[in-house]
Amino acid sequence: MLKLISKKSITYVGYTKDLKKRISLHNSGKGAKFTRGRKWKLIYKEKFISKNKAISREYYIKKNRILRNQIKDKNI
């Protein structure tokens, strides 16, 4: 999970094979449309062997606001 580096408390959840490259793309304005023009920092990550499990977990975290807020609050 990425957190916006600013006063606003915005998070972004996604999956990738190369985390460093993905964060770099987001911070350079070449990532997902939602992330462009903003600076992000990593606040939470999980590692999975299969792409399907990673996508399932991504979906779960995106839909579970309570969990997202708990993760965000631990990393303020």
N, CA, C and O atoms as a Tinker XYZ file with bonds, in Angstrom:
   304  protein
     1  N      0.851000   -1.162000    0.000000    73     2
     2  CA     0.000000    0.000000    0.000000    64     1     3
     3  C      0.899000    1.227000    0.000000    63     2     4     5
     4  O      1.886000    1.289000    0.733000    81     3
     5  N      0.549000    2.192000   -0.822000    73     3     6
     6  CA     1.275000    3.443000   -0.888000    64     5     7
     7  C      0.451000    4.527000   -0.229000    63     6     8     9
     8  O     -0.778000    4.507000   -0.284000    81     7
     9  N      1.135000    5.480000    0.400000    73     7    10
    10  CA     0.471000    6.621000    1.021000    64     9    11
    11  C      0.994000    7.886000    0.374000    63    10    12    13
    12  O      2.194000    8.029000    0.138000    81    11
    13  N      0.094000    8.792000    0.091000    73    11    14
    14  CA     0.443000   10.075000   -0.493000    64    13    15
    15  C      1.294000   10.877000    0.480000    63    14    16    17
    16  O      0.980000   10.963000    1.667000    81    15
    17  N      2.378000   11.467000   -0.031000    73    15    18
    18  CA     3.239000   12.309000    0.796000    64    17    19
    19  C      2.683000   13.732000    0.744000    63    18    20    21
    20  O      3.080000   14.533000   -0.102000    81    19
    21  N      1.786000   14.028000    1.632000    73    19    22
    22  CA     1.188000   15.365000    1.755000    64    21    23
    23  C      0.313000   15.382000    2.991000    63    22    24    25
    24  O      0.305000   14.432000    3.774000    81    23
    25  N     -0.416000   16.459000    3.159000    73    23    26
    26  CA    -1.307000   16.563000    4.311000    64    25    27
    27  C     -2.526000   15.671000    4.163000    63    26    28    29
    28  O     -3.091000   15.229000    5.163000    81    27
    29  N     -2.945000   15.396000    2.919000    73    27    30
    30  CA    -4.098000   14.527000    2.690000    64    29    31
    31  C     -3.724000   13.087000    2.994000    63    30    32    33
    32  O     -2.583000   12.672000    2.787000    81    31
    33  N     -4.674000   12.347000    3.476000    73    31    34
    34  CA    -4.441000   10.953000    3.845000    64    33    35
    35  C     -5.035000   10.032000    2.780000    63    34    36    37
    36  O     -6.096000    9.440000    2.976000    81    35
    37  N     -4.340000    9.921000    1.658000    73    35    38
    38  CA    -4.810000    9.116000    0.531000    64    37    39
    39  C     -3.899000    7.910000    0.380000    63    38    40    41
    40  O     -2.679000    8.026000    0.493000    81    39
    41  N     -4.499000    6.744000    0.121000    73    39    42
    42  CA    -3.713000    5.533000   -0.094000    64    41    43
    43  C     -4.004000    4.956000   -1.477000    63    42    44    45
    44  O     -5.035000    5.241000   -2.087000    81    43
    45  N     -3.067000    4.137000   -1.952000    73    43    46
    46  CA    -3.192000    3.457000   -3.236000    64    45    47
    47  C     -2.799000    2.005000   -3.032000    63    46    48    49
    48  O     -1.774000    1.725000   -2.411000    81    47
    49  N     -3.586000    1.091000   -3.538000    73    47    50
    50  CA    -3.301000   -0.343000   -3.416000    64    49    51
    51  C     -3.143000   -0.925000   -4.808000    63    50    52    53
    52  O     -3.958000   -0.655000   -5.689000    81    51
    53  N     -2.107000   -1.717000   -5.015000    73    51    54
    54  CA    -1.884000   -2.364000   -6.303000    64    53    55
    55  C     -0.908000   -3.519000   -6.141000    63    54    56    57
    56  O     -0.274000   -3.669000   -5.097000    81    55
    57  N     -0.794000   -4.331000   -7.182000    73    55    58
    58  CA     0.162000   -5.440000   -7.147000    64    57    59
    59  C      1.185000   -5.257000   -8.260000    63    58    60    61
    60  O      0.910000   -4.612000   -9.272000    81    59
    61  N      2.372000   -5.833000   -8.061000    73    59    62
    62  CA     3.443000   -5.722000   -9.038000    64    61    63
    63  C      4.478000   -6.810000   -8.798000    63    62    64    65
    64  O      4.549000   -7.382000   -7.710000    81    63
    65  N      5.269000   -7.089000   -9.806000    73    63    66
    66  CA     6.399000   -8.010000   -9.658000    64    65    67
    67  C      7.646000   -7.270000   -9.189000    63    66    68    69
    68  O      8.505000   -7.858000   -8.531000    81    67
    69  N      7.751000   -5.986000   -9.521000    73    67    70
    70  CA     8.928000   -5.183000   -9.206000    64    69    71
    71  C      8.502000   -3.930000   -8.444000    63    70    72    73
    72  O      8.140000   -2.919000   -9.046000    81    71
    73  N      8.547000   -4.007000   -7.130000    73    71    74
    74  CA     8.032000   -2.941000   -6.265000    64    73    75
    75  C      8.803000   -1.633000   -6.425000    63    74    76    77
    76  O      8.195000   -0.568000   -6.534000    81    75
    77  N     10.137000   -1.703000   -6.439000    73    75    78
    78  CA    10.931000   -0.477000   -6.570000    64    77    79
    79  C     10.622000    0.245000   -7.884000    63    78    80    81
    80  O     10.480000    1.467000   -7.917000    81    79
    81  N     10.522000   -0.526000   -8.950000    73    79    82
    82  CA    10.218000    0.062000  -10.261000    64    81    83
    83  C      8.821000    0.687000  -10.260000    63    82    84    85
    84  O      8.620000    1.774000  -10.802000    81    83
    85  N      7.873000    0.003000   -9.656000    73    83    86
    86  CA     6.489000    0.495000   -9.623000    64    85    87
    87  C      6.388000    1.814000   -8.861000    63    86    88    89
    88  O      5.728000    2.742000   -9.329000    81    87
    89  N      7.025000    1.915000   -7.706000    73    87    90
    90  CA     6.994000    3.155000   -6.930000    64    89    91
    91  C      7.677000    4.279000   -7.711000    63    90    92    93
    92  O      7.201000    5.414000   -7.733000    81    91
    93  N      8.788000    3.946000   -8.344000    73    91    94
    94  CA     9.504000    4.933000   -9.153000    64    93    95
    95  C      8.620000    5.454000  -10.291000    63    94    96    97
    96  O      8.596000    6.654000  -10.561000    81    95
    97  N      7.903000    4.556000  -10.950000    73    95    98
    98  CA     6.992000    4.964000  -12.025000    64    97    99
    99  C      5.892000    5.881000  -11.494000    63    98   100   101
   100  O      5.588000    6.907000  -12.102000    81    99
   101  N      5.305000    5.516000  -10.376000    73    99   102
   102  CA     4.251000    6.336000   -9.783000    64   101   103
   103  C      4.780000    7.730000   -9.440000    63   102   104   105
   104  O      4.125000    8.734000   -9.721000    81   103
   105  N      5.949000    7.786000   -8.840000    73   103   106
   106  CA     6.500000    9.069000   -8.410000    64   105   107
   107  C      7.017000    9.919000   -9.563000    63   106   108   109
   108  O      7.182000   11.130000   -9.414000    81   107
   109  N      7.275000    9.294000  -10.715000    73   107   110
   110  CA     7.742000   10.053000  -11.881000    64   109   111
   111  C      6.588000   10.465000  -12.789000    63   110   112   113
   112  O      6.808000   11.107000  -13.816000    81   111
   113  N      5.358000   10.100000  -12.420000    73   111   114
   114  CA     4.189000   10.498000  -13.201000    64   113   115
   115  C      3.844000    9.552000  -14.324000    63   114   116   117
   116  O      3.040000    9.893000  -15.192000    81   115
   117  N      4.440000    8.355000  -14.330000    73   115   118
   118  CA     4.198000    7.406000  -15.410000    64   117   119
   119  C      3.424000    6.173000  -14.960000    63   118   120   121
   120  O      3.279000    5.221000  -15.727000    81   119
   121  N      2.936000    6.180000  -13.752000    73   119   122
   122  CA     2.199000    5.033000  -13.228000    64   121   123
   123  C      0.727000    5.125000  -13.578000    63   122   124   125
   124  O      0.350000    5.741000  -14.575000    81   123
   125  N     -0.092000    4.514000  -12.758000    73   123   126
   126  CA    -1.540000    4.533000  -12.947000    64   125   127
   127  C     -2.047000    5.977000  -12.962000    63   126   128   129
   128  O     -1.465000    6.851000  -12.320000    81   127
   129  N     -3.115000    6.215000  -13.687000    73   127   130
   130  CA    -3.652000    7.567000  -13.838000    64   129   131
   131  C     -3.920000    8.231000  -12.488000    63   130   132   133
   132  O     -3.662000    9.423000  -12.322000    81   131
   133  N     -4.429000    7.476000  -11.536000    73   131   134
   134  CA    -4.741000    7.993000  -10.202000    64   133   135
   135  C     -3.499000    8.524000   -9.482000    63   134   136   137
   136  O     -3.594000    9.462000   -8.691000    81   135
   137  N     -2.338000    7.930000   -9.755000    73   135   138
   138  CA    -1.127000    8.271000   -9.006000    64   137   139
   139  C     -0.319000    9.398000   -9.636000    63   138   140   141
   140  O      0.597000    9.918000   -8.999000    81   139
   141  N     -0.626000    9.786000  -10.852000    73   139   142
   142  CA     0.170000   10.791000  -11.557000    64   141   143
   143  C      0.132000   12.144000  -10.865000    63   142   144   145
   144  O     -0.903000   12.574000  -10.354000    81   143
   145  N      1.297000   12.810000  -10.859000    73   143   146
   146  CA     1.389000   14.144000  -10.298000    64   145   147
   147  C      1.443000   14.183000   -8.784000    63   146   148   149
   148  O      1.307000   15.248000   -8.181000    81   147
   149  N      1.640000   13.030000   -8.166000    73   147   150
   150  CA     1.709000   12.944000   -6.701000    64   149   151
   151  C      2.944000   12.158000   -6.304000    63   150   152   153
   152  O      3.461000   11.370000   -7.096000    81   151
   153  N      3.417000   12.364000   -5.095000    73   151   154
   154  CA     4.555000   11.612000   -4.557000    64   153   155
   155  C      4.038000   10.620000   -3.523000    63   154   156   157
   156  O      3.205000   10.957000   -2.683000    81   155
   157  N      4.546000    9.387000   -3.597000    73   155   158
   158  CA     4.068000    8.298000   -2.762000    64   157   159
   159  C      5.204000    7.668000   -1.982000    63   158   160   161
   160  O      6.360000    7.697000   -2.402000    81   159
   161  N      4.851000    7.091000   -0.828000    73   159   162
   162  CA     5.813000    6.287000   -0.064000    64   161   163
   163  C      5.151000    4.963000    0.299000    63   162   164   165
   164  O      3.939000    4.894000    0.503000    81   163
   165  N      5.959000    3.921000    0.375000    73   163   166
   166  CA     5.468000    2.587000    0.718000    64   165   167
   167  C      5.203000    2.517000    2.214000    63   166   168   169
   168  O      6.065000    2.867000    3.021000    81   167
   169  N      3.999000    2.061000    2.587000    73   167   170
   170  CA     3.691000    1.903000    4.010000    64   169   171
   171  C      3.339000    0.464000    4.371000    63   170   172   173
   172  O      3.284000    0.117000    5.550000    81   171
   173  N      3.099000   -0.386000    3.350000    73   171   174
   174  CA     2.715000   -1.771000    3.636000    64   173   175
   175  C      2.911000   -2.622000    2.389000    63   174   176   177
   176  O      2.613000   -2.186000    1.277000    81   175
   177  N      3.413000   -3.836000    2.578000    73   175   178
   178  CA     3.542000   -4.759000    1.451000    64   177   179
   179  C      3.360000   -6.194000    1.919000    63   178   180   181
   180  O      3.598000   -6.523000    3.081000    81   179
   181  N      2.937000   -7.027000    1.002000    73   179   182
   182  CA     2.821000   -8.465000    1.218000    64   181   183
   183  C      3.400000   -9.146000   -0.010000    63   182   184   185
   184  O      3.392000   -8.577000   -1.101000    81   183
   185  N      3.900000  -10.354000    0.162000    73   183   186
   186  CA     4.503000  -11.094000   -0.935000    64   185   187
   187  C      3.722000  -12.385000   -1.174000    63   186   188   189
   188  O      3.400000  -13.107000   -0.230000    81   187
   189  N      3.417000  -12.671000   -2.451000    73   187   190
   190  CA     2.679000  -13.873000   -2.820000    64   189   191
   191  C      3.403000  -14.616000   -3.929000    63   190   192   193
   192  O      4.101000  -14.017000   -4.748000    81   191
   193  N      3.224000  -15.925000   -3.943000    73   191   194
   194  CA     3.859000  -16.749000   -4.969000    64   193   195
   195  C      3.086000  -16.675000   -6.281000    63   194   196   197
   196  O      3.689000  -16.670000   -7.354000    81   195
   197  N      1.766000  -16.619000   -6.207000    73   195   198
   198  CA     0.972000  -16.616000   -7.440000    64   197   199
   199  C      0.321000  -15.255000   -7.678000    63   198   200   201
   200  O     -0.032000  -14.538000   -6.741000    81   199
   201  N      0.177000  -14.926000   -8.946000    73   199   202
   202  CA    -0.469000  -13.675000   -9.339000    64   201   203
   203  C     -1.927000  -13.664000   -8.891000    63   202   204   205
   204  O     -2.434000  -12.631000   -8.452000    81   203
   205  N     -2.601000  -14.803000   -9.000000    73   203   206
   206  CA    -4.013000  -14.881000   -8.610000    64   205   207
   207  C     -4.225000  -14.561000   -7.133000    63   206   208   209
   208  O     -5.171000  -13.860000   -6.774000    81   207
   209  N     -3.349000  -15.071000   -6.288000    73   207   210
   210  CA    -3.466000  -14.788000   -4.852000    64   209   211
   211  C     -3.186000  -13.313000   -4.568000    63   210   212   213
   212  O     -3.833000  -12.706000   -3.714000    81   211
   213  N     -2.222000  -12.742000   -5.284000    73   211   214
   214  CA    -1.905000  -11.323000   -5.106000    64   213   215
   215  C     -3.079000  -10.444000   -5.519000    63   214   216   217
   216  O     -3.401000   -9.474000   -4.834000    81   215
   217  N     -3.712000  -10.776000   -6.627000    73   215   218
   218  CA    -4.863000  -10.001000   -7.112000    64   217   219
   219  C     -6.032000  -10.129000   -6.146000    63   218   220   221
   220  O     -6.725000   -9.149000   -5.870000    81   219
   221  N     -6.252000  -11.328000   -5.634000    73   219   222
   222  CA    -7.331000  -11.536000   -4.663000    64   221   223
   223  C     -7.112000  -10.713000   -3.405000    63   222   224   225
   224  O     -8.042000  -10.103000   -2.880000    81   223
   225  N     -5.874000  -10.701000   -2.927000    73   223   226
   226  CA    -5.557000   -9.931000   -1.717000    64   225   227
   227  C     -5.679000   -8.423000   -1.981000    63   226   228   229
   228  O     -6.160000   -7.676000   -1.129000    81   227
   229  N     -5.244000   -7.988000   -3.159000    73   227   230
   230  CA    -5.385000   -6.584000   -3.539000    64   229   231
   231  C     -6.857000   -6.173000   -3.503000    63   230   232   233
   232  O     -7.203000   -5.126000   -2.955000    81   231
   233  N     -7.704000   -6.990000   -4.081000    73   231   234
   234  CA    -9.141000   -6.713000   -4.105000    64   233   235
   235  C     -9.699000   -6.629000   -2.686000    63   234   236   237
   236  O    -10.481000   -5.734000   -2.367000    81   235
   237  N     -9.286000   -7.575000   -1.836000    73   235   238
   238  CA    -9.755000   -7.592000   -0.450000    64   237   239
   239  C     -9.351000   -6.318000    0.290000    63   238   240   241
   240  O    -10.169000   -5.709000    0.980000    81   239
   241  N     -8.087000   -5.919000    0.144000    73   239   242
   242  CA    -7.608000   -4.719000    0.836000    64   241   243
   243  C     -8.313000   -3.477000    0.308000    63   242   244   245
   244  O     -8.659000   -2.587000    1.085000    81   243
   245  N     -8.531000   -3.406000   -1.004000    73   243   246
   246  CA    -9.212000   -2.250000   -1.585000    64   245   247
   247  C    -10.634000   -2.105000   -1.055000    63   246   248   249
   248  O    -11.105000   -0.990000   -0.833000    81   247
   249  N    -11.308000   -3.211000   -0.854000    73   247   250
   250  CA   -12.708000   -3.181000   -0.415000    64   249   251
   251  C    -12.879000   -3.076000    1.092000    63   250   252   253
   252  O    -13.948000   -2.690000    1.564000    81   251
   253  N    -11.846000   -3.410000    1.854000    73   251   254
   254  CA   -11.930000   -3.428000    3.312000    64   253   255
   255  C    -11.379000   -2.120000    3.889000    63   254   256   257
   256  O    -10.187000   -2.018000    4.179000    81   255
   257  N    -12.243000   -1.132000    4.049000    73   255   258
   258  CA   -11.840000    0.184000    4.543000    64   257   259
   259  C    -11.289000    0.124000    5.968000    63   258   260   261
   260  O    -10.367000    0.869000    6.301000    81   259
   261  N    -11.825000   -0.730000    6.792000    73   259   262
   262  CA   -11.344000   -0.853000    8.170000    64   261   263
   263  C     -9.877000   -1.279000    8.167000    63   262   264   265
   264  O     -9.057000   -0.684000    8.867000    81   263
   265  N     -9.543000   -2.304000    7.385000    73   263   266
   266  CA    -8.164000   -2.779000    7.299000    64   265   267
   267  C     -7.250000   -1.701000    6.724000    63   266   268   269
   268  O     -6.157000   -1.481000    7.246000    81   267
   269  N     -7.677000   -1.027000    5.662000    73   267   270
   270  CA    -6.860000    0.037000    5.061000    64   269   271
   271  C     -6.568000    1.143000    6.072000    63   270   272   273
   272  O     -5.442000    1.632000    6.156000    81   271
   273  N     -7.578000    1.531000    6.830000    73   271   274
   274  CA    -7.374000    2.576000    7.822000    64   273   275
   275  C     -6.467000    2.125000    8.955000    63   274   276   277
   276  O     -5.688000    2.925000    9.470000    81   275
   277  N     -6.551000    0.858000    9.355000    73   275   278
   278  CA    -5.666000    0.332000   10.395000    64   277   279
   279  C     -4.213000    0.378000    9.922000    63   278   280   281
   280  O     -3.324000    0.791000   10.666000    81   279
   281  N     -3.982000   -0.050000    8.680000    73   279   282
   282  CA    -2.631000   -0.026000    8.120000    64   281   283
   283  C     -2.135000    1.409000    8.033000    63   282   284   285
   284  O     -1.005000    1.712000    8.418000    81   283
   285  N     -2.981000    2.280000    7.530000    73   283   286
   286  CA    -2.612000    3.697000    7.371000    64   285   287
   287  C     -2.286000    4.334000    8.720000    63   286   288   289
   288  O     -1.296000    5.056000    8.843000    81   287
   289  N     -3.115000    4.069000    9.730000    73   287   290
   290  CA    -2.933000    4.672000   11.049000    64   289   291
   291  C     -1.645000    4.189000   11.738000    63   290   292   293
   292  O     -1.035000    4.934000   12.506000    81   291
   293  N     -1.243000    2.968000   11.467000    73   291   294
   294  CA    -0.008000    2.438000   12.051000    64   293   295
   295  C      1.231000    3.091000   11.428000    63   294   296   297
   296  O      2.312000    3.069000   12.016000    81   295
   297  N      1.068000    3.665000   10.248000    73   295   298
   298  CA     2.208000    4.194000    9.498000    64   297   299
   299  C      2.162000    5.695000    9.294000    63   298   300   301
   300  O      2.703000    6.205000    8.313000    81   299
   301  N      1.528000    6.401000   10.201000    73   299   302
   302  CA     1.451000    7.873000   10.079000    64   301   303
   303  C      2.753000    8.505000   10.485000    63   302   304
   304  O      2.883000    9.728000   10.450000    81   303
